[in-house]
Structures are given as structure tokens and as C-alpha cells.
Amino acid sequence: MLTRNAALLSRGIRQASSDVRRVTLIPGDGIGPEISSSVVKIFEAAKAPIDWDPVDVTPVKGKDGKMRIPPKCIELMHQNKVGLKGPLATPIGKGHRSLNLAVRLEFDLYANVRPCRSLAGHKTLYDNVDVVTIRENTEGEYSGIEHEVSKGVMQSIKLITEKASRNIANYAFEYARSQGRKMVTAVHKANIMRMSDGLFLRMCREEAAKYPDIKFKEAYLDTVCLNMVQDPSQYDVLVMPNLYGDILSDLCAGLVGGLGVTPSGNIGKDAAVFESVHGTAPDIAGQDKANPTALLLSSVMMLRYMKLNEHARKIENACFEAISEGNCKTGDLGGNGTCTSFTNDIIARIQNSD
Amino acid sequence: LSSFSFDSVMGALTKLMHSAVARSTRAASSAAIQNDMQRFRSPVMSTEKAMFARYGGRSTVTVLAGDGIGPEMLKHVTKIFQFANVPVDLEEVPLSSHPTAEEDLDQALTSIRRNGVALKGNIETKFDDPTFVSRNMALRRELDLYANVLHCHTIPTIPSRHKDIDMVVIRENTEGEYSGLEHQTVEGVVESLKVTTAENIERICRFAFNYAMKYGRKKVTAVHKANIQKLGDGLFLQMAGEMAKEYSAVEFDSMIVDNASMQLVKRPQQFDIMLMPNLYGNIISNIACGLVGGPGLVSGMNFGDNYAVFETGTRNTGSSLAGKDAANPTSFIRASVDMLRYLGYSVHADIISDSLFRVLVGDRLHTPDIGGTSKTSQMVDALFRHMEVEIKKQM
């Protein structure tokens, strides 16, 4: 019996220690530290079982003389497998690889997911927007393969592979299923780029056949753009190659109010990094004016990814309520509050809901 | 005659037969509406080298019906031209998505090269058939129609979330992502080549700046993704910036395409001329058309140094509306008006354009795509009634 109890106890202890998840936190530059601090406080109030590992990602010179992310940061990410990232200033200098690109490549974060939902209390010209753009994040037009063929003739190569297309299509349907979404639309231009987008489309069709519970549609990129700005309610989940995804996700963000209120997640097979996609806003940094909504909603996405749905719901509801009813929201949301007052409002709502 | 008595004479005469026309004529006479009607006419830049087929005082133009609603739209345009006694003969050449021989395309090209001008419906691209090439694209490339121009502007009474839009989308029409150069490197790995040449960039930029100068446009915004496609879009951005220095009267700025898309849905009024390579042009023009009310309203012009082809702005086949008398004829009729203006028949162009404006704005006859219940034929009948009034004024 003693051994049985010991076994139970050790399992219990293991359970308890694995209940608290460690997340790598990259506060970022400009308003990054302020909004990250807001998120940390809100998580604390919601008693979310998250411990943060903040890292500084200022590039250091590697052995080969190239600037790269500090190896400690990479190690931590491999360990934690989940990250939350604030806005990073684009460094000016030669020999530096974009940090976003480096992280993406290191962890093969092949899916970029951006849910765009109309916020009650933050009115735009569009109501009832509820779309999710799922963008292939590793290849396509962003392969960076370009050269000058002859004088004045440039060639950029768009790369589409069966493997990456299949992965993203599969992710889109899995996402739709797990989030209870009804329809996936593949966005393409196979009439013009028949081999590349044709391959992408074929993979989408093959995956669609495996998910008969989810409706599947195909649409030309231009038709989606045309329809999206007239009636966004006709779309649900959209899956597409890299460039189209880049543009469409920003278009959809514009419909609901911009990058300041839009969350984003980069998902790989083993790891994920959630981030706010707005800029560092150096002009308001340190003035308590920053709006933490984008980073907060990204952290909510993160909680859902980690299957901490109850905490996600609590925080998300408090945030929506604070925007919809509260008077403490920041200026960009039409309020007179500060980052602190907005954060405190959300915290109060979380505590009251318990 | 004072305007009052003119109106009462008009009212008395037409009340018997055209009471709706009289109401809308009066309604449409305010200054703001006049401005909108003028804007609706849309300027068309003819190139100096263009050659038209003109015999016995009449022009001949090639007409390609295409698929979907193309054929029925063309029938309406034919009747409208007949009604207005437009001195233009329409040479119909078959070219659709039916898998007929290559000769169809060759015939179409020969006809357009002879006539210099064409009016075109959209041809569906059956992309699942690997041997089928986009015929729309083939036409553009063979005729070297390097500039695609869309005038997207707010039309009063058309439901739309945004107001006061007046922009021109100028898009490179032959290269870029639309080069059609693709290959499978190994199984499951496909490369698609985006080709950008200094020569084509030069042409389209110059077209845009000349357009700005000719029509008093204040600003050109170059749309690009040079941060990612440093060579291709980088060259475009660099050349556009250099050329801007030659046109000091025109303001020049640039914007990354994803931000441009976002800005368009938030505040489209900030844009004047938007200049860009092929694919972004496809995206931006569709966004812009959606913002002013949809695919049924905007026409698209395609210019080369020697030829011009006129079509709808968003190049849809509209197959779901074919044969239902429900499609919005506005974009097609405006395309035919653009063509008349290009050929120099501005009097006829104005008659048709102003009459169409009155149907949309005065009579408020809107087809379902813009939230109404009118049929195509109702709009066209009303158009004839207004045209009759306009023609009489000319006499």
C-alpha cells in the first residue's frame, strides 16, 4: 500500500508540476514591455497556470560573425515549446536575419492563424465579421529566391510544394473542426498560376475529402477580396498560400479595427508562437497609452492551443466586456483610459466573475 | 426661357409619357449631382500611336462575347448603339472557353489588330484542364496591353459603406506573376516565376504619371512588397520614385500592399492614383470595386501602344446570372462608353453615360447586386427613354 501511495503521490506531484506550463515571453520593443506586463498581470488575476520565461532577443554575433538570436533563447523555446511575443523593432544593419523569420524557420511554424472578429464596443464600418485566415507560413512567394536574369530583368520564384500545401490544408480542417467552424474556403489563383496554385488546390481538395463534416469551397483571390469588402459574413475559415494570406489577413484586420485589436498565432508541429502584429509605436512608448488588446487576445489563442479553455474564456470575456461596456479603455478604442486603467478593468471583471 | 418655365413645359409634355424621366431630370440638376455625373463619364486616355479602322466615317470594332453574361450584355450594347446612331460597326468574333482550336484566338487577334479596338466579355479559364491556357491573358500579352485602368468612384444612391471615393487603379497588365512560366522541379515541388522587367516598369509608370498630368490628378501611390521581394518589387519602387522626380506637380508616395489593403477598407478616400504590378493590381482593383458597390458598376480599360480593349473592371463571367435578366449592365455599358470616348465619339459617349447615370441615380433602378429589384431589361428600357431626351436636346 505504501508503494501504491508513493506511486500515486509521485504521479500527483508530476501532475502538479506539469499543471503549470512554462511559456517563453518575448516582451519586444517600444510598447512591448508595457503590454506584456499587462498580460502577465491579467494572467495572474485569472490564476492561469502559466509561468513566464522572459527572454531578450537582441541579436548577438555568432561564431561565424553573423548576427543571430541568442542561443539561450532558442534553447528555452525548444524546452517550453510555446511562446508569446510582443512587437519587435526592425533592426537596421547588414548581416542580420529577421528574427521573425529565424524563429519561424527554427521551429517550422508553418501555419499563421489570424482570427478577425468584430468587437462589440469598437465600431467599424463592418459589423458581424468573424473570419479566420490561415496562411501557409514557410514557402510560396516568400521563399526569398530572386535574381537578376539579365540586365533589367528580375525573376522572383514562388515555391509551392506538395508537403507544405498538404500540411496547411490539413491544419485548416483540423482547426475548423476543433473550433467548431462550419466552412473552409481555399483561396487561389489557379486560373493564372495553374501549376503552383493548382497543386495547392489539389492538396486542399484531398484533405477536404477527409473532413466531410466541414463544408469546402474554392474561390479566386480577387473574388474573395471583392466579396469580403461588401459582405464579410459569407466567409468562415480561409486557407491560402503565403502572399495571399499576408494580404488577406491584413485586409480582414482592417475590417475589425486594425492590427491593434487583432491576435495572431504561428503554429508548428511541436511548437507555437503567438504574437501581436502591430508595430512598436515608439511615439507612445512609456506613456501608459498602449492598448494591450492584440497581445492579450493572442495570449488567449495561446491558452486555447494549450487546451486551457476555461481560463481562455474567462480572460477573453473580461476583455470584450471591458471594450464593450467599460470606460477605462485606451484612446485608440475610443476611451479616455490608460493601459493601466484598461488592464485593471479587465482584472476586476475577472475577479468579479469568480 | 427661365428654368422654371422650361421645367413646366418639360413637365407638361413628358408627364403624359415620361413622368419618371422628368422627375429624375429635375432631381439630377443640382450642382453636386452634376459633379457626380461628370465623374461618372470617366476620362479615357487615347495614345497617340493608336490606329483605328475608320471607313466612310464609321469605325469598326471587334466584339468578343465571352462566357456567362457577356453575350446578353453585348446584345444590350448593340441595341444602345443602334438607338443612339453610334457610327460604330461591331465585328463579332467568337472566343469563349469552348475547347475549339487555336484558330479562334488567332482570328480574334487578327480582327483586333485590324480594327485597333475591342469590346470584350470575360472568358472563363478552365484551370483543371492542364492544356487550357487563360485566353484572357493570352490576348493581353499578344496585343501588349500593358496598362489596365479602373476608375473606382462613389456613385450616389448606390449602397456602400464608404463615401467620397474617387480613385484610379493603374496596373501593369502583362508580366509579373502572370507570366505563366511554371515548372515542376521534382515531383511535388513547383516553381512559378514572377518576371519583372525594367522596360515594362518604365512604361506603366510613365502611363500613370502622364495620366495624372492630363487629368489633374494630385497623387500617385506605388503599391509594392519590396521589403520581401527586394529585386522584383524593389526595382519597381526605385524606378517609380525616380520617374516621380520628372513630374514635380504630382505627389508621389508608396505603400506596402498589405497595408494598402487595410487602408483601403478603413479610409479609401486617401487614395488618388494607385500604381502597381500585376498581381497586386488584381487584388487592389477588386477591393476598390467592392468598396464602391460591386462588380456590376466599374469598367476596365486595357491599353497598349497600338491597341485598346474595353471590358468590365473585375473581369467576372457572372455565369450564375446568365440568362436571368438580373445582371447589372452598368459596367458593360460604361465599357462601351469608354470605347466610344477612346474613338473620339464623345458626344455619343456623353449621351449614353449621362442617361445611364440618370437611370441609376435619378430613377434609382438598381439590380439585385446593388440591393435593388430591377431587371436588366428595365434598366435598359429606362436608359432608352433618357437617351431619347438627351438626343432631342442635341438637335
Interface residues (C-beta under 8 A of the other chain):
Chain A: T124 L125 Y126 E141 Y142 G144 E146 H147 E148 K151 G152 V153 M154 Q155 S156 I157 K158 L159 I160 T161 E162 K163 K189 A190 N191 I192 M193 R194 M195 S196 D197 G198 L199 L221 D222 T223 C225 L226 N227 M228 V229 Q230 L243 D246 I247 L248 S249 D250 L251 A253 G254 L255 G258 L259
Chain B: T125 F127 D128 P130 S134 M137 R161 H162 E177 Y178 G180 E182 H183 Q184 E187 G188 V189 V190 E191 S192 L193 K194 V195 T196 T197 A198 E199 K225 I228 Q229 K230 L231 G232 L235 V257 D258 N259 S261 M262 Q263 L264 V265 K266 L279 N282 I283 S285 N286 I287 C289 G290 L291 G293 G294 P295 T314 N316
